[in-house]
């Protein structure tokens, strides 16, 4: 009898992760404070397409004379394209990437030494959902891989749970040396640098 109870307990223990696993890619349920068309466990099928053009001028490249630009603040971008959507780059549950449109010439994502620590080989996109293992925006990890959030994107990940959120890594079609880390809970993404594995 004890062995039968032990076998039953073992079977329940082994099946618990399968029962708790989310159906990534399915539209999220309503609730949890998130709009029903952003986040909530949704995983995009693929990353963003390459940007067609650079609709946003680089800092200090406005139409006014140069003497008026010394120390002029850069104009803030807005990402909340619908009421209730995050004020951060995000992905709608229909697969539309909002905010990845500045193109290859965006000075915020220019690197002197792209791929300085090698290239990420853990897998990209749907089917490769990673559970954050700790750290913070300057150095976080999962599965033995280490990353850092781009300085320009630090304000977009203030509400990430660095020891609990699930993320998906996508290749960045425009910014050489960067990847995109997409948070499945929040539906937002940031540019990240690969720091290697250990």
Secondary structure, DSSP 8 states (H G I E B T S, - for coil): -HHHHHHHHHHHHHHHHHHH---TTS---SBTTB-TTB-TT---SS-----SS--S--TT-SSS-GGGTTT----------STT--SS-EEBTTS-EES--S-TT-GGG--SSTTTT----S--STT-EEE--EEETTEEEETTEEEEE-GGGGGG-TT--TTT-EEEEEE-SSSTT-EEEEETTT-BEEEEEEEEE-
